[in-house]
Amino acid sequence: AALADAASAAGEAASTRESPAASADAASADEAASMREIPAALADAASTASTRESPAALADAAAAGEAASTRKSPGKSTPRVHAAFYLWYGNPDVDGRWMHWNHKVLPHWDKSVDAEHPKFDWQPPEEPHSPYMPARGTYSSRDTAILHAQFRDLSEAGVDSAMCSWWGRKDWEGKRDDAFSGANTDELMPTVLEAAQAAGVGVSFHIEPYEGRSAQTFLDDLRYIHKTYGSHPAVYRERGLPVFWMYDVSVQHSGKEVAAWRTALDSVRGTPLDGIFLCLWVGETVGGMNDASFLEKGGFDGGYTYFAAAGFTKGSDPSTWAAATRTLRAKGKMFVPAVGPGYDDTRIRPWNAHNVKARKHGAYYDQMWSAAVEAHPQAISVTSYNEWGEGTQIEGVTPYTSPKGLVHEDYRPEDPDFYIRKTRQWADRFRAQSGHSREEL
């Protein structure tokens, strides 16, 4: 997303992820997302990268034993780890066409800047839109074997829930994944839940800004999600309640709708539609209202920072996390800082190089995790498991140079699972500060 206030103040084009703020809406609407598969030369790596064991079982008995009506202070919660998980990838073998891997180069809202960068669509399998080549190739999110392998990764990484990117009900008519790519994430949820259950990982819902989303449509979403998926044992629950991450619902994006969100959320409290509702925390003050005020006035249970580029928003600046944790805990709310292994979206936003965060062989990830753990929050999220277009993934990669000589980054000298293991190490350290291990949860 492009945060327009930060961009104008700093004179930068600050665009990240798939959902820009007001100044970049046109750029986002112009996105295309269709993609392809892995080159034949990488087929062996793709087929072998998915063989792992599932080490944990869901603690559904513990979750089921919690009363959904008890809304304890988040300060008493056991530390949890979540990871942003994307379901918008497709290839011709499985989906009949490409989705997301052939992302187009996005325009900049400043015409003079935009003119400096040629526009074209990336051409997988030889040249996907990511600076990395996935070890599993340019896969389809509809591939059951891939999903099971990915959830085994998440289990090995010590992740409690996959924050599944959800772009509206399957029969919703309108824009999905900011690009009209046709990626219908809701259609995949039954398979996702089965893969999650098999691996011992929970599923939470990352509610994306599909076309027409509002507080009222979200109530319809809640009814649908509870009715369709609510009884599945893989649905992640915090204090007995499912968790919803509200992307681009923030003081910056939704300040004028804060009363509507309060009315909507108040209407489900203590009912079968209740949940833990987290809005985006951007660290801004808009119209005299800051994040903490928006969160409280809107009736949300907490906020999460999402962005993997440290300092891209004020909320994603690790130096602010301890204070944010204290502020929200004092209000009985939850603060969830997001950590990431790096950031590089220059294949799709070549004008955004100033926001690139080099991985430094894991040192950048260590720094973000260290700051998050030291803030003593109730939970930490990872951005991301597989947001390939922005280079924030912890999923495995393989060394690759395209036939045209385009070199893709990789994790060498570390192996493809380096960030899965590193995530587990940090997740265990985070839980250790409260005397818990993942197997106890």
C-alpha positions as CSV (number, residue, x, y, z in Angstrom):
1,A,0.0,0.0,0.0
2,A,1.2,3.5,-0.6
3,L,0.8,5.6,2.5
4,A,0.1,9.0,0.9
5,D,0.8,11.1,4.0
6,A,4.2,9.6,4.5
7,A,5.0,9.9,0.8
8,S,4.1,13.5,0.6
9,A,5.9,14.4,3.8
10,A,9.1,12.6,2.9
11,G,8.9,13.2,-0.9
12,E,9.0,9.5,-1.4
13,A,6.9,7.0,-3.3
14,A,6.2,4.7,-0.4
15,S,4.2,1.9,-1.8
16,T,4.0,-1.5,-0.2
17,R,1.8,-4.6,-0.5
18,E,-1.3,-4.7,-2.7
19,S,-3.5,-2.0,-1.1
20,P,-2.5,1.6,-1.4
21,A,-3.8,4.7,0.4
22,A,-5.7,7.4,-1.3
23,S,-2.9,8.9,-3.4
24,A,-2.1,5.5,-5.0
25,D,-5.6,4.1,-5.6
26,A,-5.3,4.6,-9.3
27,A,-2.0,2.7,-9.4
28,S,-3.6,-0.2,-7.4
29,A,-6.6,-0.4,-9.6
30,D,-4.4,-0.7,-12.7
31,E,-2.7,-3.8,-11.3
32,A,-2.9,-7.1,-13.2
33,A,-2.3,-10.4,-11.5
34,S,-2.1,-13.6,-13.6
35,M,0.9,-15.9,-13.6
36,R,2.8,-19.0,-14.7
37,E,4.7,-22.1,-13.6
38,I,8.3,-23.1,-12.9
39,P,10.7,-23.9,-15.7
40,A,11.3,-27.6,-16.4
41,A,14.8,-27.3,-15.2
42,L,13.5,-26.5,-11.7
43,A,10.9,-29.3,-11.6
44,D,13.0,-31.6,-9.4
45,A,13.5,-28.9,-6.8
46,A,9.8,-28.1,-6.8
47,S,8.8,-31.7,-6.3
48,T,11.2,-32.4,-3.5
49,A,10.8,-29.2,-1.5
50,S,7.5,-30.3,-0.1
51,T,8.4,-33.5,1.8
52,R,8.3,-32.7,5.5
53,E,6.8,-34.2,8.6
54,S,4.0,-32.6,10.6
55,P,5.3,-32.1,14.2
56,A,2.4,-30.8,16.1
57,A,-1.3,-31.4,16.7
58,L,-3.9,-28.7,17.2
59,A,-4.8,-27.9,20.7
60,D,-8.5,-27.9,19.9
61,A,-9.5,-29.4,23.2
62,A,-8.0,-26.4,25.0
63,A,-9.5,-23.9,22.6
64,A,-12.9,-25.6,22.9
65,G,-12.8,-25.5,26.6
66,E,-12.5,-21.8,26.7
67,A,-15.7,-19.8,27.0
68,A,-16.3,-17.6,24.0
69,S,-17.9,-15.0,26.2
70,T,-14.9,-14.4,28.5
71,R,-13.0,-11.3,27.1
72,K,-10.0,-11.3,29.4
73,S,-7.4,-8.7,29.2
74,P,-5.0,-9.4,26.3
75,G,-2.2,-8.9,28.8
76,K,-3.0,-12.3,30.2
77,S,-2.7,-14.1,26.8
78,T,-0.1,-16.7,26.1
79,P,2.4,-15.3,23.5
80,R,1.3,-16.4,19.9
81,V,2.9,-16.2,16.5
82,H,1.0,-15.6,13.3
83,A,2.1,-15.4,9.7
84,A,0.6,-13.7,6.7
85,F,-0.4,-16.4,4.1
86,Y,-1.4,-15.7,0.5
87,L,-3.7,-17.8,-1.7
88,W,-3.7,-15.7,-4.9
89,Y,-1.2,-17.7,-7.0
90,G,-2.3,-19.7,-10.0
91,N,-0.8,-21.4,-13.1
92,P,-2.2,-22.9,-16.3
93,D,-1.7,-26.5,-15.2
94,V,-4.0,-26.2,-12.2
95,D,-6.0,-23.0,-12.9
96,G,-6.0,-22.7,-16.6
97,R,-4.2,-19.4,-16.5
98,W,-1.7,-17.4,-14.6
99,M,-2.4,-15.6,-11.4
100,H,-0.1,-13.2,-9.7
101,W,3.2,-14.6,-10.9
102,N,2.9,-12.5,-14.1
103,H,2.2,-9.3,-12.2
104,K,2.6,-6.1,-14.2
105,V,5.0,-3.3,-13.4
106,L,2.8,-0.8,-11.5
107,P,2.6,2.9,-12.3
108,H,3.6,5.7,-10.0
109,W,1.1,8.4,-9.2
110,D,3.6,11.1,-10.1
111,K,3.7,11.1,-13.9
112,S,7.3,12.4,-14.0
113,V,8.5,9.5,-11.9
114,D,6.3,7.1,-13.7
115,A,7.8,8.0,-17.1
116,E,11.2,6.8,-15.9
117,H,10.0,3.2,-15.7
118,P,8.9,1.0,-18.6
119,K,5.7,-0.9,-18.2
120,F,5.3,-4.6,-19.0
121,D,4.0,-7.9,-17.5
122,W,6.5,-10.3,-16.0
123,Q,6.8,-13.6,-17.9
124,P,6.8,-16.7,-15.8
125,P,7.9,-19.5,-15.7
126,E,11.2,-18.0,-16.8
127,E,10.8,-14.6,-15.2
128,P,8.1,-14.3,-12.5
129,H,7.4,-11.1,-10.7
130,S,9.4,-11.9,-7.6
131,P,13.1,-11.2,-7.0
132,Y,13.3,-14.9,-5.8
133,M,12.4,-18.2,-7.4
134,P,10.3,-20.4,-5.2
135,A,11.8,-23.8,-4.4
136,R,8.3,-25.2,-5.3
137,G,8.2,-23.2,-8.5
138,T,5.5,-20.8,-9.6
139,Y,2.8,-23.0,-7.9
140,S,-0.9,-22.8,-7.7
141,S,-2.5,-22.1,-4.4
142,R,-5.3,-24.5,-5.5
143,D,-2.8,-27.4,-5.5
144,T,-3.6,-29.6,-2.5
145,A,-0.2,-31.1,-2.2
146,I,1.4,-27.6,-2.2
147,L,-1.0,-26.4,0.6
148,H,-0.2,-29.4,2.8
149,A,3.5,-28.9,2.3
150,Q,3.2,-25.2,3.1
151,F,1.3,-25.8,6.3
152,R,3.9,-28.3,7.4
153,D,6.4,-25.5,6.9
154,L,4.3,-23.3,9.1
155,S,4.2,-26.0,11.8
156,E,7.9,-26.4,11.7
157,A,8.3,-22.6,11.9
158,G,6.3,-22.6,15.2
159,V,3.5,-20.6,13.8
160,D,0.1,-20.7,15.6
161,S,-2.0,-19.4,12.8
162,A,-1.8,-18.6,9.1
163,M,-3.4,-15.2,8.5
164,C,-5.1,-16.3,5.4
165,S,-5.6,-13.5,2.9
166,W,-9.4,-13.5,2.3
167,W,-10.9,-11.4,-0.5
168,G,-14.6,-11.8,0.2
169,R,-17.2,-14.5,-0.1
170,K,-16.9,-16.8,-3.1
171,D,-20.1,-15.4,-4.7
172,W,-19.1,-11.8,-4.1
173,E,-19.1,-9.8,-7.4
174,G,-16.4,-7.2,-7.6
175,K,-12.7,-6.6,-7.4
176,R,-10.5,-9.3,-5.8
177,D,-6.8,-9.0,-4.9
178,D,-6.7,-5.5,-6.3
179,A,-6.2,-6.7,-9.8
180,F,-9.3,-8.5,-11.0
181,S,-7.0,-11.6,-11.3
182,G,-9.8,-14.0,-10.6
183,A,-8.1,-15.4,-7.5
184,N,-11.1,-16.5,-5.4
185,T,-9.6,-17.2,-2.0
186,D,-12.8,-18.2,-0.3
187,E,-13.2,-21.2,-2.7
188,L,-9.9,-22.5,-1.3
189,M,-10.7,-22.3,2.4
190,P,-12.1,-25.9,2.8
191,T,-8.8,-27.3,1.4
192,V,-6.8,-24.8,3.5
193,L,-8.5,-25.8,6.7
194,E,-7.9,-29.5,6.0
195,A,-4.2,-28.8,5.3
196,A,-4.0,-26.7,8.5
197,Q,-5.6,-29.4,10.6
198,A,-3.3,-32.1,9.3
199,A,-0.3,-29.9,10.2
200,G,-1.5,-28.7,13.6
201,V,-1.7,-25.1,12.6
202,G,-4.7,-22.8,13.0
203,V,-6.3,-20.5,10.5
204,S,-7.2,-16.9,11.1
205,F,-8.9,-14.6,8.6
206,H,-7.0,-11.6,7.1
207,I,-9.9,-9.6,5.7
208,E,-8.7,-7.8,2.6
209,P,-10.1,-4.6,1.1
210,Y,-12.2,-6.2,-1.6
211,E,-14.3,-3.9,-3.7
212,G,-17.2,-2.5,-1.7
213,R,-16.0,-3.7,1.7
214,S,-17.5,-1.8,4.6
215,A,-18.4,-2.3,8.2
216,Q,-21.8,-3.6,7.1
217,T,-20.5,-6.0,4.5
218,F,-18.1,-7.3,7.1
219,L,-21.1,-8.3,9.3
220,D,-22.3,-10.3,6.3
221,D,-18.8,-11.8,6.0
222,L,-18.9,-12.7,9.7
223,R,-22.2,-14.5,9.4
224,Y,-20.9,-16.4,6.4
225,I,-17.6,-17.3,7.9
226,H,-19.1,-18.5,11.2
227,K,-21.8,-20.5,9.4
228,T,-19.4,-22.0,6.8
229,Y,-16.2,-22.6,8.7
230,G,-16.9,-21.8,12.3
231,S,-17.2,-25.4,13.5
232,H,-13.9,-26.5,11.8
233,P,-11.3,-27.5,14.4
234,A,-8.6,-25.8,12.4
235,V,-10.1,-22.3,12.9
236,Y,-7.7,-20.5,15.2
237,R,-9.2,-19.2,18.4
238,E,-7.9,-16.8,21.0
239,R,-9.7,-17.1,24.3
240,G,-12.3,-19.2,22.5
241,L,-12.9,-16.7,19.7
242,P,-11.8,-16.7,16.0
243,V,-9.4,-14.0,15.0
244,F,-9.9,-11.4,12.2
245,W,-7.2,-9.1,10.9
246,M,-8.7,-6.0,9.2
247,Y,-6.3,-4.9,6.6
248,D,-6.5,-1.2,5.6
249,V,-9.0,-0.5,8.4
250,S,-7.0,2.1,10.2
251,V,-7.1,5.7,11.4
252,Q,-5.6,6.7,8.0
253,H,-7.9,4.6,5.8
254,S,-11.1,4.5,7.9
255,G,-11.1,7.4,10.3
256,K,-14.4,8.7,9.0
257,E,-16.0,5.3,9.4
258,V,-14.9,4.7,13.0
259,A,-18.5,5.0,14.3
260,A,-19.8,2.5,11.7
261,W,-17.2,0.0,12.8
262,R,-18.0,0.5,16.5
263,T,-21.7,-0.1,15.8
264,A,-20.9,-3.2,13.7
265,L,-18.6,-4.8,16.3
266,D,-20.7,-3.9,19.3
267,S,-23.6,-5.7,17.6
268,V,-21.8,-9.0,17.7
269,R,-20.2,-8.9,21.2
270,G,-21.4,-11.8,23.3
271,T,-23.1,-13.4,20.4
272,P,-22.2,-16.4,18.3
273,L,-20.6,-14.0,15.8
274,D,-18.1,-12.5,18.3
275,G,-14.4,-12.6,17.6
276,I,-11.1,-11.0,18.2
277,F,-10.9,-8.0,15.7
278,L,-7.6,-6.4,15.0
279,C,-7.2,-3.3,12.9
280,L,-4.1,-2.0,11.1
281,W,-1.8,0.2,13.2
282,V,0.0,2.8,11.1
283,G,1.3,5.2,13.8
284,E,-0.4,8.2,12.3
285,T,-2.6,11.0,13.7
286,V,-5.4,12.0,11.2
287,G,-7.9,14.7,12.0
288,G,-6.8,14.8,15.6
289,M,-7.3,11.1,16.1
290,N,-4.4,8.7,16.6
291,D,-4.2,4.9,16.2
292,A,-5.1,4.2,19.9
293,S,-8.1,6.5,19.7
294,F,-9.3,5.0,16.5
295,L,-8.9,1.5,17.8
296,E,-10.8,2.3,21.0
297,K,-13.5,4.3,19.4
298,G,-14.0,1.7,16.7
299,G,-14.4,-1.1,19.3
300,F,-11.4,-3.2,18.1
301,D,-9.6,-5.6,20.3
302,G,-6.1,-4.5,19.1
303,G,-3.9,-3.5,16.3
304,Y,-1.2,-5.0,14.1
305,T,1.5,-3.3,12.1
306,Y,1.8,-5.7,9.1
307,F,4.6,-4.0,7.1
308,A,8.0,-5.8,6.9
309,A,9.9,-2.7,5.9
310,A,11.0,-1.2,9.3
311,G,10.0,2.5,9.4
312,F,7.9,2.3,6.2
313,T,5.1,3.5,8.5
314,K,5.6,5.0,11.9
315,G,3.8,1.9,13.3
316,S,6.3,-0.4,11.7
317,D,9.3,1.4,13.3
318,P,10.5,-1.1,15.9
319,S,11.5,1.7,18.3
320,T,7.8,2.5,18.8
321,W,6.7,-1.1,19.7
322,A,7.3,-1.1,23.4
323,A,5.3,2.1,23.9
324,A,2.5,0.9,21.7
325,T,2.4,-2.4,23.7
326,R,2.1,-0.5,26.9
327,T,-0.5,1.9,25.6
328,L,-2.8,-0.8,24.4
329,R,-2.3,-3.2,27.3
330,A,-3.3,-0.4,29.6
331,K,-6.6,-0.1,27.6
332,G,-7.1,-3.9,27.7
333,K,-6.2,-4.1,24.1
334,M,-3.7,-6.2,22.1
335,F,-0.7,-4.9,20.1
336,V,0.9,-7.2,17.4
337,P,4.1,-6.0,15.8
338,A,5.0,-7.5,12.5
339,V,8.5,-8.8,11.7
340,G,9.8,-9.7,8.3
341,P,13.0,-11.2,6.8
342,G,13.5,-8.3,4.3
343,Y,11.6,-6.3,1.7
344,D,12.1,-5.9,-2.1
345,D,9.2,-5.1,-4.4
346,T,11.2,-3.5,-7.1
347,R,10.2,-6.0,-9.8
348,I,6.7,-4.6,-9.6
349,R,7.4,-1.1,-8.2
350,P,10.8,-0.2,-9.6
351,W,10.3,3.3,-8.3
352,N,10.3,2.1,-4.7
353,A,13.9,1.1,-4.3
354,H,14.4,3.4,-1.3
355,N,12.2,1.1,0.8
356,V,14.2,-2.1,0.0
357,K,15.4,-3.8,3.2
358,A,18.3,-6.2,2.5
359,R,18.1,-9.6,4.3
360,K,21.8,-9.6,5.3
361,H,21.8,-13.4,5.7
362,G,19.1,-13.2,8.4
363,A,20.5,-10.2,10.3
364,Y,17.6,-8.0,9.4
365,Y,15.1,-10.6,10.5
366,D,17.0,-11.0,13.8
367,Q,16.9,-7.3,14.4
368,M,13.1,-7.1,13.9
369,W,12.4,-10.2,16.0
370,S,14.7,-8.9,18.8
371,A,12.8,-5.6,18.9
372,A,9.4,-7.4,18.9
373,V,10.3,-9.8,21.7
374,E,11.8,-7.1,23.8
375,A,8.5,-5.1,23.5
376,H,6.7,-8.0,25.3
377,P,3.6,-7.9,23.1
378,Q,0.8,-10.4,23.4
379,A,1.5,-11.7,19.9
380,I,3.9,-11.3,16.9
381,S,3.1,-11.6,13.3
382,V,5.4,-12.5,10.4
383,T,5.2,-10.8,7.1
384,S,5.2,-13.0,5.4
385,Y,5.1,-16.8,4.7
386,N,4.7,-16.2,0.9
387,E,4.2,-12.7,-0.4
388,W,6.6,-13.3,-3.2
389,G,6.0,-10.0,-5.1
390,E,7.4,-8.0,-2.2
391,G,10.2,-10.4,-1.3
392,T,9.0,-10.8,2.3
393,Q,8.6,-14.6,2.2
394,I,10.1,-17.1,4.5
395,E,9.1,-20.0,2.2
396,G,12.0,-21.8,0.5
397,V,13.8,-20.6,-2.6
398,T,16.1,-22.0,-5.1
399,P,19.1,-20.4,-7.0
400,Y,18.0,-19.3,-10.4
401,T,19.1,-17.3,-13.4
402,S,16.6,-16.8,-16.3
403,P,17.4,-17.7,-19.9
404,K,17.8,-13.9,-20.5
405,G,20.3,-13.6,-17.7
406,L,18.1,-12.1,-15.0
407,V,19.6,-13.3,-11.7
408,H,17.2,-14.0,-8.9
409,E,18.2,-13.7,-5.2
410,D,18.4,-16.7,-2.9
411,Y,19.4,-17.5,0.7
412,R,22.9,-18.9,0.1
413,P,25.1,-19.8,1.8
414,E,22.1,-20.8,4.0
415,D,19.8,-23.6,2.7
416,P,16.2,-23.1,1.3
417,D,14.6,-23.7,4.8
418,F,16.8,-21.2,6.6
419,Y,14.0,-18.7,7.4
420,I,11.6,-21.5,8.5
421,R,14.2,-22.6,11.0
422,K,15.0,-19.1,12.1
423,T,11.3,-18.3,12.6
424,R,11.0,-21.3,14.9
425,Q,14.1,-20.3,16.9
426,W,12.6,-16.8,17.5
427,A,9.1,-18.1,18.1
428,D,10.4,-20.4,20.8
429,R,12.4,-17.6,22.4
430,F,9.3,-15.4,22.4
431,R,7.2,-18.1,24.1
432,A,10.0,-18.9,26.6
433,Q,9.8,-15.4,28.1
434,S,6.4,-16.5,29.5
435,G,7.4,-20.1,30.3
436,H,5.5,-21.7,27.4
437,S,6.4,-23.9,24.5
438,R,4.3,-24.3,21.3
439,E,3.6,-27.9,22.2
440,E,1.9,-26.8,25.4
441,L,-0.5,-24.4,23.6
